């Protein structure tokens, strides 16, 4: 916010069978916002994917939006 940088950061992440985010990879976005986007993604918790009624690891792609609206 101090630098009025806005934009979208696209992220690919691995979600474990427990729903917690593991490895996070930035696909695109402003370099000044990437670290904040990775930190936000690591705090997120998903409902795990299932196969045959059992939780399994999965991959997700997310877009984190940063904007400044004075």
N, CA, C, O and CB atoms as a CASP TS submission, in Angstrom:
PFRMAT TS
TARGET T0000
AUTHOR 0000-0000-0000
METHOD Language model
MODEL 1
PARENT N/A
ATOM      1  N   UNK     1       0.810  -1.185   0.000  1.00  0.00           N
ATOM      2  CA  UNK     1       0.000   0.000   0.000  1.00  0.00           C
ATOM      3  C   UNK     1       0.861   1.259   0.000  1.00  0.00           C
ATOM      4  O   UNK     1       0.489   2.255  -0.620  1.00  0.00           O
ATOM      5  CB  UNK     1      -0.925  -0.008   1.188  1.00  0.00           C
ATOM      6  N   UNK     2       1.979   1.234   0.669  1.00  0.00           N
ATOM      7  CA  UNK     2       2.814   2.427   0.722  1.00  0.00           C
ATOM      8  C   UNK     2       3.258   2.872  -0.658  1.00  0.00           C
ATOM      9  O   UNK     2       3.412   4.067  -0.908  1.00  0.00           O
ATOM     10  CB  UNK     2       4.021   2.180   1.590  1.00  0.00           C
ATOM     11  N   UNK     3       3.463   1.928  -1.546  1.00  0.00           N
ATOM     12  CA  UNK     3       3.939   2.258  -2.892  1.00  0.00           C
ATOM     13  C   UNK     3       2.813   2.274  -3.917  1.00  0.00           C
ATOM     14  O   UNK     3       3.068   2.455  -5.108  1.00  0.00           O
ATOM     15  CB  UNK     3       5.001   1.269  -3.323  1.00  0.00           C
ATOM     16  N   UNK     4       1.573   2.087  -3.476  1.00  0.00           N
ATOM     17  CA  UNK     4       0.408   2.095  -4.362  1.00  0.00           C
ATOM     18  C   UNK     4       0.528   1.066  -5.484  1.00  0.00           C
ATOM     19  O   UNK     4       0.079   1.310  -6.603  1.00  0.00           O
ATOM     20  CB  UNK     4       0.218   3.480  -4.958  1.00  0.00           C
ATOM     21  N   UNK     5       1.131  -0.078  -5.185  1.00  0.00           N
ATOM     22  CA  UNK     5       1.271  -1.147  -6.176  1.00  0.00           C
ATOM     23  C   UNK     5       0.010  -1.997  -6.137  1.00  0.00           C
ATOM     24  O   UNK     5      -0.418  -2.428  -5.067  1.00  0.00           O
ATOM     25  CB  UNK     5       2.547  -2.019  -5.904  1.00  0.00           C
ATOM     26  N   UNK     6      -0.577  -2.236  -7.282  1.00  0.00           N
ATOM     27  CA  UNK     6      -1.757  -3.086  -7.379  1.00  0.00           C
ATOM     28  C   UNK     6      -1.518  -4.161  -8.423  1.00  0.00           C
ATOM     29  O   UNK     6      -0.614  -4.044  -9.250  1.00  0.00           O
ATOM     30  CB  UNK     6      -3.014  -2.257  -7.728  1.00  0.00           C
ATOM     31  N   UNK     7      -2.320  -5.194  -8.384  1.00  0.00           N
ATOM     32  CA  UNK     7      -2.227  -6.234  -9.394  1.00  0.00           C
ATOM     33  C   UNK     7      -2.669  -7.579  -8.864  1.00  0.00           C
ATOM     34  O   UNK     7      -3.050  -7.727  -7.702  1.00  0.00           O
ATOM     35  CB  UNK     7      -0.823  -6.329  -9.914  1.00  0.00           C
ATOM     36  N   UNK     8      -2.607  -8.551  -9.749  1.00  0.00           N
ATOM     37  CA  UNK     8      -2.990  -9.926  -9.434  1.00  0.00           C
ATOM     38  C   UNK     8      -1.752 -10.809  -9.424  1.00  0.00           C
ATOM     39  O   UNK     8      -0.885 -10.685 -10.290  1.00  0.00           O
ATOM     40  CB  UNK     8      -4.031 -10.459 -10.449  1.00  0.00           C
ATOM     41  N   UNK     9      -1.674 -11.690  -8.452  1.00  0.00           N
ATOM     42  CA  UNK     9      -0.590 -12.671  -8.388  1.00  0.00           C
ATOM     43  C   UNK     9      -1.214 -14.051  -8.539  1.00  0.00           C
ATOM     44  O   UNK     9      -2.055 -14.449  -7.732  1.00  0.00           O
ATOM     45  CB  UNK     9       0.227 -12.554  -7.042  1.00  0.00           C
ATOM     46  N   UNK    10      -0.799 -14.789  -9.584  1.00  0.00           N
ATOM     47  CA  UNK    10      -1.296 -16.152  -9.810  1.00  0.00           C
ATOM     48  C   UNK    10      -0.320 -17.122  -9.173  1.00  0.00           C
ATOM     49  O   UNK    10       0.897 -17.000  -9.315  1.00  0.00           O
ATOM     50  CB  UNK    10      -1.473 -16.457 -11.340  1.00  0.00           C
ATOM     51  N   UNK    11      -0.893 -18.101  -8.459  1.00  0.00           N
ATOM     52  CA  UNK    11      -0.102 -19.045  -7.680  1.00  0.00           C
ATOM     53  C   UNK    11      -0.573 -20.471  -7.941  1.00  0.00           C
ATOM     54  O   UNK    11      -1.769 -20.734  -8.069  1.00  0.00           O
ATOM     55  CB  UNK    11      -0.190 -18.718  -6.180  1.00  0.00           C
ATOM     56  N   UNK    12       0.388 -21.381  -8.017  1.00  0.00           N
ATOM     57  CA  UNK    12       0.091 -22.814  -8.047  1.00  0.00           C
ATOM     58  C   UNK    12       0.542 -23.365  -6.703  1.00  0.00           C
ATOM     59  O   UNK    12       1.638 -23.047  -6.243  1.00  0.00           O
ATOM     60  CB  UNK    12       0.811 -23.555  -9.263  1.00  0.00           C
ATOM     61  N   UNK    13      -0.287 -24.184  -6.070  1.00  0.00           N
ATOM     62  CA  UNK    13       0.044 -24.707  -4.751  1.00  0.00           C
ATOM     63  C   UNK    13      -0.353 -26.166  -4.630  1.00  0.00           C
ATOM     64  O   UNK    13      -1.307 -26.627  -5.256  1.00  0.00           O
ATOM     65  CB  UNK    13      -0.638 -23.887  -3.665  1.00  0.00           C
ATOM     66  N   UNK    14       0.401 -26.877  -3.812  1.00  0.00           N
ATOM     67  CA  UNK    14       0.071 -28.256  -3.475  1.00  0.00           C
ATOM     68  C   UNK    14      -0.732 -28.243  -2.182  1.00  0.00           C
ATOM     69  O   UNK    14      -0.350 -27.590  -1.211  1.00  0.00           O
ATOM     70  CB  UNK    14       1.360 -29.139  -3.335  1.00  0.00           C
ATOM     71  N   UNK    15      -1.837 -28.961  -2.177  1.00  0.00           N
ATOM     72  CA  UNK    15      -2.668 -29.078  -0.983  1.00  0.00           C
ATOM     73  C   UNK    15      -2.572 -30.524  -0.499  1.00  0.00           C
ATOM     74  O   UNK    15      -2.858 -31.461  -1.244  1.00  0.00           O
ATOM     75  CB  UNK    15      -4.164 -28.664  -1.272  1.00  0.00           C
ATOM     76  N   UNK    16      -2.171 -30.686   0.738  1.00  0.00           N
ATOM     77  CA  UNK    16      -2.014 -32.027   1.292  1.00  0.00           C
ATOM     78  C   UNK    16      -3.352 -32.668   1.621  1.00  0.00           C
ATOM     79  O   UNK    16      -4.397 -32.018   1.574  1.00  0.00           O
ATOM     80  CB  UNK    16      -1.151 -31.980   2.532  1.00  0.00           C
ATOM     81  N   UNK    17      -3.306 -33.927   1.949  1.00  0.00           N
ATOM     82  CA  UNK    17      -4.515 -34.669   2.301  1.00  0.00           C
ATOM     83  C   UNK    17      -5.166 -34.109   3.566  1.00  0.00           C
ATOM     84  O   UNK    17      -6.333 -34.387   3.842  1.00  0.00           O
ATOM     85  CB  UNK    17      -4.189 -36.150   2.493  1.00  0.00           C
ATOM     86  N   UNK    18      -4.408 -33.319   4.336  1.00  0.00           N
ATOM     87  CA  UNK    18      -4.959 -32.693   5.541  1.00  0.00           C
ATOM     88  C   UNK    18      -5.564 -31.316   5.255  1.00  0.00           C
ATOM     89  O   UNK    18      -6.117 -30.682   6.153  1.00  0.00           O
ATOM     90  CB  UNK    18      -3.874 -32.566   6.601  1.00  0.00           C
ATOM     91  N   UNK    19      -5.457 -30.851   3.992  1.00  0.00           N
ATOM     92  CA  UNK    19      -6.028 -29.566   3.611  1.00  0.00           C
ATOM     93  C   UNK    19      -5.080 -28.400   3.735  1.00  0.00           C
ATOM     94  O   UNK    19      -5.412 -27.292   3.316  1.00  0.00           O
ATOM     95  CB  UNK    19      -7.216 -29.296   4.424  1.00  0.00           C
ATOM     96  N   UNK    20      -3.907 -28.620   4.301  1.00  0.00           N
ATOM     97  CA  UNK    20      -2.932 -27.548   4.451  1.00  0.00           C
ATOM     98  C   UNK    20      -2.128 -27.358   3.169  1.00  0.00           C
ATOM     99  O   UNK    20      -1.830 -28.318   2.459  1.00  0.00           O
ATOM    100  CB  UNK    20      -1.994 -27.842   5.623  1.00  0.00           C
ATOM    101  N   UNK    21      -1.786 -26.109   2.887  1.00  0.00           N
ATOM    102  CA  UNK    21      -1.020 -25.773   1.690  1.00  0.00           C
ATOM    103  C   UNK    21       0.439 -26.089   1.939  1.00  0.00           C
ATOM    104  O   UNK    21       1.003 -25.722   2.969  1.00  0.00           O
ATOM    105  CB  UNK    21      -1.200 -24.283   1.303  1.00  0.00           C
ATOM    106  N   UNK    22       1.050 -26.784   0.970  1.00  0.00           N
ATOM    107  CA  UNK    22       2.464 -27.119   1.047  1.00  0.00           C
ATOM    108  C   UNK    22       3.272 -26.207   0.150  1.00  0.00           C
ATOM    109  O   UNK    22       3.345 -25.000   0.381  1.00  0.00           O
ATOM    110  CB  UNK    22       2.696 -28.578   0.667  1.00  0.00           C
ATOM    111  N   UNK    23       3.874 -26.778  -0.864  1.00  0.00           N
ATOM    112  CA  UNK    23       4.722 -26.027  -1.792  1.00  0.00           C
ATOM    113  C   UNK    23       3.883 -25.015  -2.576  1.00  0.00           C
ATOM    114  O   UNK    23       2.815 -25.345  -3.091  1.00  0.00           O
ATOM    115  CB  UNK    23       5.453 -26.987  -2.761  1.00  0.00           C
ATOM    116  N   UNK    24       4.384 -23.780  -2.657  1.00  0.00           N
ATOM    117  CA  UNK    24       3.709 -22.704  -3.379  1.00  0.00           C
ATOM    118  C   UNK    24       4.653 -22.171  -4.440  1.00  0.00           C
ATOM    119  O   UNK    24       5.813 -21.877  -4.152  1.00  0.00           O
ATOM    120  CB  UNK    24       3.256 -21.567  -2.413  1.00  0.00           C
ATOM    121  N   UNK    25       4.159 -22.043  -5.676  1.00  0.00           N
ATOM    122  CA  UNK    25       4.946 -21.519  -6.783  1.00  0.00           C
ATOM    123  C   UNK    25       4.210 -20.346  -7.407  1.00  0.00           C
ATOM    124  O   UNK    25       3.031 -20.457  -7.744  1.00  0.00           O
ATOM    125  CB  UNK    25       5.225 -22.616  -7.838  1.00  0.00           C
ATOM    126  N   UNK    26       4.902 -19.218  -7.564  1.00  0.00           N
ATOM    127  CA  UNK    26       4.296 -18.049  -8.200  1.00  0.00           C
ATOM    128  C   UNK    26       4.356 -18.239  -9.706  1.00  0.00           C
ATOM    129  O   UNK    26       5.419 -18.521 -10.259  1.00  0.00           O
ATOM    130  CB  UNK    26       5.014 -16.729  -7.773  1.00  0.00           C
ATOM    131  N   UNK    27       3.217 -18.083 -10.368  1.00  0.00           N
ATOM    132  CA  UNK    27       3.129 -18.203 -11.818  1.00  0.00           C
ATOM    133  C   UNK    27       3.369 -16.843 -12.470  1.00  0.00           C
ATOM    134  O   UNK    27       4.126 -16.734 -13.434  1.00  0.00           O
ATOM    135  CB  UNK    27       1.755 -18.769 -12.236  1.00  0.00           C
ATOM    136  N   UNK    28       2.716 -15.807 -11.934  1.00  0.00           N
ATOM    137  CA  UNK    28       2.882 -14.465 -12.497  1.00  0.00           C
ATOM    138  C   UNK    28       2.414 -13.430 -11.489  1.00  0.00           C
ATOM    139  O   UNK    28       1.747 -13.756 -10.508  1.00  0.00           O
ATOM    140  CB  UNK    28       2.102 -14.319 -13.829  1.00  0.00           C
ATOM    141  N   UNK    29       2.771 -12.185 -11.744  1.00  0.00           N
ATOM    142  CA  UNK    29       2.334 -11.078 -10.907  1.00  0.00           C
ATOM    143  C   UNK    29       3.468 -10.133 -10.603  1.00  0.00           C
ATOM    144  O   UNK    29       4.634 -10.465 -10.815  1.00  0.00           O
ATOM    145  CB  UNK    29       1.736 -11.590  -9.623  1.00  0.00           C
ATOM    146  N   UNK    30       3.137  -8.952 -10.106  1.00  0.00           N
ATOM    147  CA  UNK    30       4.160  -7.961  -9.777  1.00  0.00           C
ATOM    148  C   UNK    30       5.138  -8.508  -8.732  1.00  0.00           C
ATOM    149  O   UNK    30       4.717  -9.085  -7.729  1.00  0.00           O
ATOM    150  CB  UNK    30       3.505  -6.666  -9.266  1.00  0.00           C
ATOM    151  N   UNK    31       6.419  -8.329  -8.962  1.00  0.00           N
ATOM    152  CA  UNK    31       7.428  -8.898  -8.064  1.00  0.00           C
ATOM    153  C   UNK    31       7.322  -8.342  -6.648  1.00  0.00           C
ATOM    154  O   UNK    31       7.646  -9.046  -5.692  1.00  0.00           O
ATOM    155  CB  UNK    31       8.818  -8.633  -8.611  1.00  0.00           C
ATOM    156  N   UNK    32       6.878  -7.105  -6.492  1.00  0.00           N
ATOM    157  CA  UNK    32       6.754  -6.502  -5.166  1.00  0.00           C
ATOM    158  C   UNK    32       5.640  -7.151  -4.342  1.00  0.00           C
ATOM    159  O   UNK    32       5.631  -7.019  -3.118  1.00  0.00           O
ATOM    160  CB  UNK    32       6.495  -5.008  -5.296  1.00  0.00           C
ATOM    161  N   UNK    33       4.713  -7.842  -4.980  1.00  0.00           N
ATOM    162  CA  UNK    33       3.572  -8.442  -4.278  1.00  0.00           C
ATOM    163  C   UNK    33       3.701  -9.949  -4.094  1.00  0.00           C
ATOM    164  O   UNK    33       2.896 -10.555  -3.387  1.00  0.00           O
ATOM    165  CB  UNK    33       2.302  -8.144  -5.026  1.00  0.00           C
ATOM    166  N   UNK    34       4.676 -10.543  -4.705  1.00  0.00           N
ATOM    167  CA  UNK    34       4.775 -12.009  -4.702  1.00  0.00           C
ATOM    168  C   UNK    34       4.962 -12.607  -3.318  1.00  0.00           C
ATOM    169  O   UNK    34       4.309 -13.595  -2.980  1.00  0.00           O
ATOM    170  CB  UNK    34       5.912 -12.438  -5.573  1.00  0.00           C
ATOM    171  N   UNK    35       5.839 -12.030  -2.515  1.00  0.00           N
ATOM    172  CA  UNK    35       6.089 -12.583  -1.170  1.00  0.00           C
ATOM    173  C   UNK    35       4.831 -12.525  -0.317  1.00  0.00           C
ATOM    174  O   UNK    35       4.528 -13.474   0.407  1.00  0.00           O
ATOM    175  CB  UNK    35       7.233 -11.818  -0.471  1.00  0.00           C
ATOM    176  N   UNK    36       4.101 -11.427  -0.393  1.00  0.00           N
ATOM    177  CA  UNK    36       2.859 -11.300   0.380  1.00  0.00           C
ATOM    178  C   UNK    36       1.824 -12.310  -0.087  1.00  0.00           C
ATOM    179  O   UNK    36       1.078 -12.855   0.727  1.00  0.00           O
ATOM    180  CB  UNK    36       2.292  -9.877   0.264  1.00  0.00           C
ATOM    181  N   UNK    37       1.772 -12.564  -1.382  1.00  0.00           N
ATOM    182  CA  UNK    37       0.816 -13.531  -1.918  1.00  0.00           C
ATOM    183  C   UNK    37       1.158 -14.946  -1.455  1.00  0.00           C
ATOM    184  O   UNK    37       0.266 -15.714  -1.093  1.00  0.00           O
ATOM    185  CB  UNK    37       0.790 -13.467  -3.453  1.00  0.00           C
ATOM    186  N   UNK    38       2.430 -15.289  -1.466  1.00  0.00           N
ATOM    187  CA  UNK    38       2.855 -16.619  -1.009  1.00  0.00           C
ATOM    188  C   UNK    38       2.524 -16.788   0.475  1.00  0.00           C
ATOM    189  O   UNK    38       2.034 -17.840   0.886  1.00  0.00           O
ATOM    190  CB  UNK    38       4.380 -16.829  -1.254  1.00  0.00           C
ATOM    191  N   UNK    39       2.789 -15.760   1.274  1.00  0.00           N
ATOM    192  CA  UNK    39       2.486 -15.818   2.702  1.00  0.00           C
ATOM    193  C   UNK    39       0.986 -15.997   2.941  1.00  0.00           C
ATOM    194  O   UNK    39       0.582 -16.792   3.789  1.00  0.00           O
ATOM    195  CB  UNK    39       2.984 -14.550   3.403  1.00  0.00           C
ATOM    196  N   UNK    40       0.174 -15.270   2.205  1.00  0.00           N
ATOM    197  CA  UNK    40      -1.277 -15.391   2.356  1.00  0.00           C
ATOM    198  C   UNK    40      -1.740 -16.794   1.970  1.00  0.00           C
ATOM    199  O   UNK    40      -2.590 -17.379   2.642  1.00  0.00           O
ATOM    200  CB  UNK    40      -2.002 -14.333   1.496  1.00  0.00           C
ATOM    201  N   UNK    41      -1.187 -17.325   0.898  1.00  0.00           N
ATOM    202  CA  UNK    41      -1.594 -18.649   0.427  1.00  0.00           C
ATOM    203  C   UNK    41      -1.218 -19.728   1.443  1.00  0.00           C
ATOM    204  O   UNK    41      -1.976 -20.676   1.644  1.00  0.00           O
ATOM    205  CB  UNK    41      -0.948 -18.956  -0.936  1.00  0.00           C
ATOM    206  N   UNK    42      -0.068 -19.594   2.080  1.00  0.00           N
ATOM    207  CA  UNK    42       0.374 -20.591   3.056  1.00  0.00           C
ATOM    208  C   UNK    42      -0.493 -20.607   4.298  1.00  0.00           C
ATOM    209  O   UNK    42      -0.526 -21.611   5.010  1.00  0.00           O
ATOM    210  CB  UNK    42       1.808 -20.336   3.448  1.00  0.00           C
ATOM    211  N   UNK    43      -1.193 -19.526   4.574  1.00  0.00           N
ATOM    212  CA  UNK    43      -2.090 -19.465   5.731  1.00  0.00           C
ATOM    213  C   UNK    43      -3.464 -20.047   5.426  1.00  0.00           C
ATOM    214  O   UNK    43      -4.235 -20.315   6.347  1.00  0.00           O
ATOM    215  CB  UNK    43      -2.239 -18.032   6.200  1.00  0.00           C
ATOM    216  N   UNK    44      -3.778 -20.244   4.166  1.00  0.00           N
ATOM    217  CA  UNK    44      -5.089 -20.715   3.769  1.00  0.00           C
ATOM    218  C   UNK    44      -5.213 -22.207   4.021  1.00  0.00           C
ATOM    219  O   UNK    44      -4.220 -22.931   3.952  1.00  0.00           O
ATOM    220  CB  UNK    44      -5.351 -20.397   2.301  1.00  0.00           C
ATOM    221  N   UNK    45      -6.417 -22.674   4.310  1.00  0.00           N
ATOM    222  CA  UNK    45      -6.663 -24.102   4.496  1.00  0.00           C
ATOM    223  C   UNK    45      -7.832 -24.514   3.615  1.00  0.00           C
ATOM    224  O   UNK    45      -8.882 -23.871   3.624  1.00  0.00           O
ATOM    225  CB  UNK    45      -6.948 -24.437   5.991  1.00  0.00           C
ATOM    226  N   UNK    46      -7.649 -25.583   2.860  1.00  0.00           N
ATOM    227  CA  UNK    46      -8.658 -26.084   1.930  1.00  0.00           C
ATOM    228  C   UNK    46      -9.356 -27.312   2.487  1.00  0.00           C
ATOM    229  O   UNK    46      -8.831 -27.998   3.364  1.00  0.00           O
ATOM    230  CB  UNK    46      -8.026 -26.411   0.581  1.00  0.00           C
ATOM    231  N   UNK    47     -10.524 -27.573   1.974  1.00  0.00           N
ATOM    232  CA  UNK    47     -11.172 -28.868   2.179  1.00  0.00           C
ATOM    233  C   UNK    47     -10.425 -29.823   1.258  1.00  0.00           C
ATOM    234  O   UNK    47     -10.378 -29.573   0.054  1.00  0.00           O
ATOM    235  CB  UNK    47     -12.754 -28.828   1.869  1.00  0.00           C
ATOM    236  N   UNK    48      -9.837 -30.906   1.763  1.00  0.00           N
ATOM    237  CA  UNK    48      -9.035 -31.774   0.895  1.00  0.00           C
ATOM    238  C   UNK    48      -9.867 -32.451  -0.194  1.00  0.00           C
ATOM    239  O   UNK    48     -11.054 -32.732  -0.023  1.00  0.00           O
ATOM    240  CB  UNK    48      -8.337 -32.831   1.729  1.00  0.00           C
ATOM    241  N   UNK    49      -9.200 -32.698  -1.311  1.00  0.00           N
ATOM    242  CA  UNK    49      -9.829 -33.469  -2.384  1.00  0.00           C
ATOM    243  C   UNK    49     -10.013 -34.900  -1.878  1.00  0.00           C
ATOM    244  O   UNK    49      -9.300 -35.345  -0.977  1.00  0.00           O
ATOM    245  CB  UNK    49      -8.964 -33.433  -3.708  1.00  0.00           C
ATOM    246  N   UNK    50     -10.962 -35.606  -2.456  1.00  0.00           N
ATOM    247  CA  UNK    50     -11.179 -36.990  -2.046  1.00  0.00           C
ATOM    248  C   UNK    50     -11.232 -37.907  -3.257  1.00  0.00           C
ATOM    249  O   UNK    50     -11.576 -37.498  -4.366  1.00  0.00           O
ATOM    250  CB  UNK    50     -12.469 -37.115  -1.232  1.00  0.00           C
ATOM    251  N   UNK    51     -10.884 -39.142  -3.010  1.00  0.00           N
ATOM    252  CA  UNK    51     -10.981 -40.189  -4.029  1.00  0.00           C
ATOM    253  C   UNK    51     -11.416 -41.441  -3.286  1.00  0.00           C
ATOM    254  O   UNK    51     -10.729 -41.915  -2.381  1.00  0.00           O
ATOM    255  CB  UNK    51      -9.604 -40.408  -4.816  1.00  0.00           C
ATOM    256  N   UNK    52     -12.565 -41.969  -3.682  1.00  0.00           N
ATOM    257  CA  UNK    52     -13.093 -43.146  -2.996  1.00  0.00           C
ATOM    258  C   UNK    52     -13.429 -42.851  -1.545  1.00  0.00           C
ATOM    259  O   UNK    52     -13.389 -43.742  -0.697  1.00  0.00           O
ATOM    260  CB  UNK    52     -12.100 -44.286  -3.071  1.00  0.00           C
ATOM    261  N   UNK    53     -13.762 -41.584  -1.261  1.00  0.00           N
ATOM    262  CA  UNK    53     -14.121 -41.206   0.096  1.00  0.00           C
ATOM    263  C   UNK    53     -12.952 -40.910   1.013  1.00  0.00           C
ATOM    264  O   UNK    53     -13.148 -40.591   2.186  1.00  0.00           O
ATOM    265  CB  UNK    53     -14.924 -42.268   0.689  1.00  0.00           C
ATOM    266  N   UNK    54     -11.736 -41.012   0.492  1.00  0.00           N
ATOM    267  CA  UNK    54     -10.552 -40.761   1.309  1.00  0.00           C
ATOM    268  C   UNK    54      -9.862 -39.481   0.842  1.00  0.00           C
ATOM    269  O   UNK    54      -9.796 -39.229  -0.361  1.00  0.00           O
ATOM    270  CB  UNK    54      -9.575 -41.962   1.243  1.00  0.00           C
ATOM    271  N   UNK    55      -9.348 -38.668   1.767  1.00  0.00           N
ATOM    272  CA  UNK    55      -8.647 -37.442   1.369  1.00  0.00           C
ATOM    273  C   UNK    55      -7.346 -37.760   0.644  1.00  0.00           C
ATOM    274  O   UNK    55      -6.629 -38.691   1.011  1.00  0.00           O
ATOM    275  CB  UNK    55      -8.360 -36.569   2.595  1.00  0.00           C
ATOM    276  N   UNK    56      -7.048 -36.971  -0.396  1.00  0.00           N
ATOM    277  CA  UNK    56      -5.828 -37.152  -1.185  1.00  0.00           C
ATOM    278  C   UNK    56      -5.179 -35.789  -1.429  1.00  0.00           C
ATOM    279  O   UNK    56      -5.861 -34.765  -1.391  1.00  0.00           O
ATOM    280  CB  UNK    56      -6.139 -37.866  -2.537  1.00  0.00           C
ATOM    281  N   UNK    57      -3.865 -35.768  -1.678  1.00  0.00           N
ATOM    282  CA  UNK    57      -3.200 -34.517  -2.037  1.00  0.00           C
ATOM    283  C   UNK    57      -3.696 -34.034  -3.403  1.00  0.00           C
ATOM    284  O   UNK    57      -4.126 -34.835  -4.233  1.00  0.00           O
ATOM    285  CB  UNK    57      -1.659 -34.702  -2.051  1.00  0.00           C
ATOM    286  N   UNK    58      -3.633 -32.735  -3.626  1.00  0.00           N
ATOM    287  CA  UNK    58      -4.084 -32.179  -4.902  1.00  0.00           C
ATOM    288  C   UNK    58      -3.328 -30.900  -5.222  1.00  0.00           C
ATOM    289  O   UNK    58      -2.526 -30.417  -4.422  1.00  0.00           O
ATOM    290  CB  UNK    58      -5.598 -31.907  -4.873  1.00  0.00           C
ATOM    291  N   UNK    59      -3.591 -30.368  -6.387  1.00  0.00           N
ATOM    292  CA  UNK    59      -2.992 -29.114  -6.858  1.00  0.00           C
ATOM    293  C   UNK    59      -4.098 -28.090  -7.042  1.00  0.00           C
ATOM    294  O   UNK    59      -5.193 -28.433  -7.488  1.00  0.00           O
ATOM    295  CB  UNK    59      -2.199 -29.322  -8.190  1.00  0.00           C
ATOM    296  N   UNK    60      -3.820 -26.831  -6.703  1.00  0.00           N
ATOM    297  CA  UNK    60      -4.768 -25.743  -6.951  1.00  0.00           C
ATOM    298  C   UNK    60      -4.021 -24.584  -7.593  1.00  0.00           C
ATOM    299  O   UNK    60      -2.819 -24.411  -7.393  1.00  0.00           O
ATOM    300  CB  UNK    60      -5.472 -25.288  -5.632  1.00  0.00           C
ATOM    301  N   UNK    61      -4.752 -23.802  -8.359  1.00  0.00           N
ATOM    302  CA  UNK    61      -4.241 -22.549  -8.898  1.00  0.00           C
ATOM    303  C   UNK    61      -5.164 -21.453  -8.383  1.00  0.00           C
ATOM    304  O   UNK    61      -6.387 -21.561  -8.474  1.00  0.00           O
ATOM    305  CB  UNK    61      -4.173 -22.566 -10.482  1.00  0.00           C
ATOM    306  N   UNK    62      -4.567 -20.401  -7.843  1.00  0.00           N
ATOM    307  CA  UNK    62      -5.353 -19.312  -7.262  1.00  0.00           C
ATOM    308  C   UNK    62      -4.820 -17.975  -7.731  1.00  0.00           C
ATOM    309  O   UNK    62      -3.641 -17.846  -8.063  1.00  0.00           O
ATOM    310  CB  UNK    62      -5.337 -19.382  -5.727  1.00  0.00           C
ATOM    311  N   UNK    63      -5.687 -16.984  -7.757  1.00  0.00           N
ATOM    312  CA  UNK    63      -5.300 -15.615  -8.055  1.00  0.00           C
ATOM    313  C   UNK    63      -5.575 -14.773  -6.822  1.00  0.00           C
ATOM    314  O   UNK    63      -6.702 -14.714  -6.330  1.00  0.00           O
ATOM    315  CB  UNK    63      -6.062 -15.062  -9.300  1.00  0.00           C
ATOM    316  N   UNK    64      -4.535 -14.126  -6.332  1.00  0.00           N
ATOM    317  CA  UNK    64      -4.676 -13.233  -5.194  1.00  0.00           C
ATOM    318  C   UNK    64      -4.616 -11.814  -5.721  1.00  0.00           C
ATOM    319  O   UNK    64      -3.656 -11.426  -6.387  1.00  0.00           O
ATOM    320  CB  UNK    64      -3.575 -13.489  -4.114  1.00  0.00           C
ATOM    321  N   UNK    65      -5.647 -11.045  -5.417  1.00  0.00           N
ATOM    322  CA  UNK    65      -5.778  -9.689  -5.948  1.00  0.00           C
ATOM    323  C   UNK    65      -5.361  -8.666  -4.898  1.00  0.00           C
ATOM    324  O   UNK    65      -5.796  -8.721  -3.748  1.00  0.00           O
ATOM    325  CB  UNK    65      -7.224  -9.424  -6.409  1.00  0.00           C
ATOM    326  N   UNK    66      -4.514  -7.736  -5.315  1.00  0.00           N
ATOM    327  CA  UNK    66      -4.100  -6.616  -4.476  1.00  0.00           C
ATOM    328  C   UNK    66      -4.553  -5.345  -5.175  1.00  0.00           C
ATOM    329  O   UNK    66      -4.285  -5.154  -6.361  1.00  0.00           O
ATOM    330  CB  UNK    66      -2.543  -6.614  -4.225  1.00  0.00           C
ATOM    331  N   UNK    67      -5.239  -4.479  -4.442  1.00  0.00           N
ATOM    332  CA  UNK    67      -5.655  -3.215  -5.054  1.00  0.00           C
ATOM    333  C   UNK    67      -5.650  -2.125  -3.998  1.00  0.00           C
ATOM    334  O   UNK    67      -5.776  -2.393  -2.803  1.00  0.00           O
ATOM    335  CB  UNK    67      -7.061  -3.342  -5.705  1.00  0.00           C
ATOM    336  N   UNK    68      -5.507  -0.929  -4.446  1.00  0.00           N
ATOM    337  CA  UNK    68      -5.519   0.233  -3.577  1.00  0.00           C
ATOM    338  C   UNK    68      -6.668   1.119  -3.995  1.00  0.00           C
ATOM    339  O   UNK    68      -6.763   1.533  -5.150  1.00  0.00           O
ATOM    340  CB  UNK    68      -4.172   0.999  -3.629  1.00  0.00           C
ATOM    341  N   UNK    69      -7.548   1.411  -3.042  1.00  0.00           N
ATOM    342  CA  UNK    69      -8.704   2.247  -3.340  1.00  0.00           C
ATOM    343  C   UNK    69      -8.807   3.316  -2.259  1.00  0.00           C
ATOM    344  O   UNK    69      -9.427   3.094  -1.220  1.00  0.00           O
ATOM    345  CB  UNK    69     -10.019   1.398  -3.424  1.00  0.00           C
ATOM    346  N   UNK    70      -8.195   4.484  -2.504  1.00  0.00           N
ATOM    347  CA  UNK    70      -8.135   5.513  -1.458  1.00  0.00           C
ATOM    348  C   UNK    70      -9.470   6.033  -1.036  1.00  0.00           C
ATOM    349  O   UNK    70      -9.548   6.899  -0.165  1.00  0.00           O
ATOM    350  CB  UNK    70      -7.315   6.644  -1.911  1.00  0.00           C
TER
END
